[in-house]
Amino acid sequence: MDVFEAIAKRYSYRGDFTDAPVPKEDLEKIVRAGIQAPSGKNEQVASFVIVDDRRLLDQIARIVNKPVCKTAKAMIGCVTDSRPILGDISFAVEDCAASVENMLLAITALGYATVWLDGVLRFDNIADRVGRLLGVPEGHTVRILLPLGVAAEPGSQKERLPFARRAWFNRYGG
């Protein structure tokens, strides 16, 4: 699958996963795609925890409490180091987002499904609780979780606004 096909087929999956495993080789391939993403001043402040241990997956599913986590065969946590890189500016959010987008496309290209979980981690100390479970060091944050596996139900990308409503040449709004 080429990159444009992966972009067109990528969607957010919130359903159950089949019992098909996700091999470590595929998980490594997915995370390597994330590592290849651009990074502010090449500081590479996003790192990753790959979870494929069923016991840990079940513990994370209880903490996050989202149905998609209950049957996930693996999860990838994007961990950020928010230290300043340029003056007092951190690029942690941008670095993590770029890495996650690469991983979303790799997940799609390999025939798996996932959803970008971010907002849920910001409530009730969920990111901190998951971070402690995964041994994330002080000063680092689990920013995004990607529960993944083979989708039990087919999915598709939601409709996007037309190009003419979101992009223009030379001047905002055309």
N, C-alpha and C positions, 0 to 999 in steps of 0.2 A: 504494500500500500504506500503510495507516495504521500508527501506531506499535505498536499491540497485535499486529497481524499480523506486523510485522517482528520483534518480540520472540519470538513463537511460532515463527517460521521460522528464526531465527538459530541457526547451529550452527557448530562448529569443523571446518573442512575441511582435511584433511591429504593430499589426493590431488593428481593432476595437473590442470593447467589446459588448456583448449583453446587454440588459436592466436588466438582472438578478442582484439583489443586492448582496453585500457581507456583511453578517450579522456581527454585532459587535463582536459576540462570535468567529467567524472565524478570524477576524482581531486580536483579543486579543490572540488567539491561535498561530497565525503566529508570532506576536511580542514576545510572550513568548519563542518561539523557538529561536529567535534572542538573547534574554536575556540570554539563556542557553549557548551561545557560549563561547569559551575560551577567556580570556582577559589578556593582559600583566600585570604581577604582581597582577592580580585580581583587577585592579583599575577600570575596567568597565567604560571606558571613552566614549563609544558609548551609545547614548540614541535615542529615537524614537518619532516621531510625526506621529500619525495616523490621516489621513484626510479622512473624509467621508461626510463632508458638501459640497453639490453641488456647493454652491457659491464659497467656497475656492478652490474646484477642478477646477472650471472654471477659476479662477484667476491664479492659478498655470499653467494651460494649456496655457493661454495667455503668461505668462512669459517664460515658457520653449519652447513653440512653436514646439512641436513634436506631430505628429498625434496620437500616442498611448495615449497621455495624455487627448485628447479631449473627449473620451468616457469612460475613467477609472471610475470605480465605487468607488474606494478608492485609496489612495496613502499612502505609508509609507516612511517617510524621516528618514534616518540615520544621526544623528547629532553627530559630533565629538568635543571633547574637546582635543585640541592638546598640553595640558600642558606636560612638561617633567615628565617621570615616573622613569626612571633609568638614573641618571646623567642628561644629557641634551637630552636624547632620549625619543621621544614620540611614543606610540604604537597606536595612533588614527587610522591610516589607517588599520593596521592589525586587530584591534578590530572590526572596522566597517565591514571590508571584511568578517571576520569570522561570524559575526552576520548576514550579508546579505546572505551569502551562506546557513546558517541554514534556514533563512526565505524563500529563493528561493525553497528549498526542501519542506518546509511546504506548501507553496503556491501550488506547484505541487501536493503534496499528497492530498490536499483538493479539487483538481479539478479546480483550477484557473490558470490563466496565467499572466505573467509579463515580464518585461525586466529591467535589471540593467542599470539605467541612471546615468552616472558619468561624462563623458567628456563634455556633453552639459552644465553642471553646472559650468564649469571652465571658460566660456567665458562671456563677457558682463555683469559681476557682477550678473549672474543669481542665483548663490548660495546665495549671499547676499540678493538679492531681494526676493527670496523665504523665506529665513530666517527671514527677517523683517516681511513679511506677516504672518509667523507662530509664531512670538514672540520669536525667538531663541535669547538667550542672547549673548552679546558681548563676543568675545573670543571663540565662538562655530561656527561650520560650517555645513551647510547642505551638506553632502558629497555624498550621494546617494539617489535617489528617485526610488521607486518601484511603478509604476502605475499598478493597477491590477483589474481583473474582470474575467468574463467567456469569453473565446475567441469566437469571432464570426466565425472564420475560424479555422479549425484544423491546428496544427503545429507539427513539429518534430525537434528533436535535429539534428544539423548539424554534418556531419561526422567529426570524430576526427582522428588525425594521429594515426597510429598503435602503440601499446605498445612498440614495439622494436625500434621505432624512438624517444620515449620520456622517456623511463625508462630502467634502467639497474641494475643489481645486482653488488655490490661491487666496481664498477669503472665506471665513466662517459664514455659513448660510448661503454661499454662492454669490 
